[in-house]
């Protein structure tokens, strides 16, 4: 029948089949129904079942047409790509979204720390924080902050860093980050 031909064609283009929804339901904070809706949307944007970084940037840029979101999208992509294989699977996407939308404060802060810790060495340096901050400013675009001085991101980072780097060793640990954010 026409259905089986279509199924076979889809099988040929799909590079990644998601884990059983039951398993994802157990691991995430989404219901099976929500997961089905998310999967439909994901498959619509990414028929192969995985998103590479360029596609991720394209999709993300639609949310910030007034600015340049490529750098921030790069950092975000790396935070979603937890196994660092260069692509975000449906599972990666769901687990990240689950934390961002329904996670505890602790889980969200861990996720944010991971985003800021660009080289994944367990510390946030001033440079890493500045890279993220600049990316956020770029993404928001000039129309959002027309009067900001060129060094605004750096001043922002200086202020944050003084608050967070409790022992003044030049890096922010996960504990310092969480403690600062919870105040």
C-alpha positions in Angstrom: 0.0 0.0 0.0 1.0 3.7 -0.3 1.5 3.9 3.4 4.2 1.3 3.6 6.1 2.9 0.7 5.9 6.3 2.6 7.1 4.6 5.8 10.0 3.1 4.0 10.9 6.4 2.4 10.8 8.1 5.8 13.0 5.4 7.2 15.6 6.1 4.6 15.8 9.8 5.5 15.6 9.4 9.2 19.0 9.1 10.7 17.9 9.1 14.3 15.0 7.3 15.9 14.1 8.6 19.4 14.0 6.4 22.4 10.6 5.0 23.4 8.4 7.9 24.6 7.8 5.9 27.8 11.5 6.2 28.6 11.6 9.9 27.9 8.5 10.4 29.9 10.2 8.8 32.9 13.4 10.8 32.4 11.8 14.2 31.6 9.1 16.3 33.2 6.7 16.0 30.2 3.7 13.8 29.8 3.4 11.4 26.9 1.0 13.7 25.1 3.3 16.7 25.5 6.2 14.6 24.2 4.2 13.5 21.1 3.4 17.2 20.3 7.1 18.2 20.8 8.2 15.3 18.6 5.8 16.3 15.8 7.2 19.9 15.9 10.8 18.6 16.1 10.3 16.2 13.1 8.7 19.0 11.2 11.7 21.3 11.6 14.3 18.4 11.5 13.0 15.5 9.4 16.3 13.6 9.9 15.6 13.4 13.6 18.7 15.4 14.6 19.6 19.1 14.4 23.1 20.2 13.4 24.4 23.5 14.6 23.6 25.4 11.3 20.0 24.4 11.4 19.8 25.2 15.1 21.1 28.7 14.4 18.7 29.2 11.5 15.7 28.2 13.7 16.9 30.3 16.6 17.5 33.4 14.5 13.8 33.5 13.8 13.1 34.4 17.4 15.6 37.4 17.3 15.2 39.0 13.9 16.4 42.4 15.2 19.8 41.2 16.2 22.5 38.7 15.4 21.9 35.5 17.4 24.5 33.2 15.8 27.1 33.4 18.6 24.5 32.9 21.4 22.8 30.1 19.4 26.3 28.4 19.2 26.6 28.5 23.0 23.1 27.3 23.4 23.6 24.5 20.9 26.6 23.3 22.9 24.5 23.3 26.1 21.8 21.2 24.4 24.4 18.8 22.8 25.2 17.1 26.0 27.2 14.3 24.5 29.2 16.8 22.3 28.7 14.8 19.1 27.9 17.9 17.0 24.1 17.3 16.8 21.1 17.7 19.0 18.8 14.6 19.0 15.2 14.8 20.1 16.2 13.3 23.5 18.9 16.1 24.0 16.3 18.7 23.1 13.6 17.2 25.4 16.0 16.9 28.4 17.2 20.5 28.0 13.7 21.8 27.5 12.5 19.8 30.5 15.0 21.5 32.8 14.5 25.0 31.3 10.7 24.8 31.6 10.0 22.5 34.5 13.3 22.0 36.3 14.0 22.8 39.9 15.9 26.0 40.6 19.0 23.8 41.2 18.6 22.0 37.9 18.1 25.3 36.0 21.2 26.8 37.7 23.3 23.7 36.8 22.1 24.1 33.2 22.9 27.8 33.1 26.4 27.1 34.6 27.0 24.6 31.9 26.0 27.2 29.3 28.5 29.8 30.7 31.3 27.2 31.1 32.1 27.3 27.5 35.2 25.0 27.5 33.5 22.6 30.0 36.4 22.6 32.5 34.1 23.1 35.5 34.8 26.8 36.0 33.5 30.1 34.5 36.2 32.6 33.7 35.7 36.3 33.1 36.4 35.7 29.4 33.7 33.0 29.2 31.2 35.3 30.9 32.1 38.1 28.6 31.7 36.0 25.5 28.2 35.0 26.6 27.3 38.6 27.6 28.5 40.0 24.2 26.5 37.3 22.4 23.4 38.3 24.4 23.9 42.0 23.5 24.4 41.1 19.8 21.3 39.0 19.8 19.2 41.8 21.3 20.3 44.1 18.6 21.1 47.8 18.4 17.4 48.8 18.5 17.0 47.3 22.0 20.0 49.1 23.4 20.7 52.0 21.2 22.5 54.1 23.9 24.7 51.5 25.4 28.4 52.2 25.5 30.8 49.8 23.7 32.1 48.5 27.0 28.6 47.8 28.6 29.0 44.0 28.4 32.4 44.2 30.1 31.0 46.4 32.9 28.1 44.0 33.3 30.6 41.1 33.7 32.8 43.0 36.1 29.8 43.5 38.4 28.6 39.9 38.2 32.1 38.5 38.7 32.8 40.6 41.8 29.5 39.2 43.3 30.1 35.6 42.2 33.8 35.0 42.7 33.6 34.6 46.5 37.3 33.6 47.1 38.6 36.0 44.4 40.6 33.3 42.6 39.6 34.6 39.1 37.1 31.8 38.3 33.5 31.0 39.4 32.9 27.4 40.5 29.5 25.8 40.3 29.0 26.3 44.1 29.8 30.0 43.9 27.5 30.4 40.9 24.6 28.6 42.6 25.1 30.5 45.9 25.3 33.9 44.1 22.2 33.2 42.0 20.1 32.1 44.9 20.6 35.3 46.9 
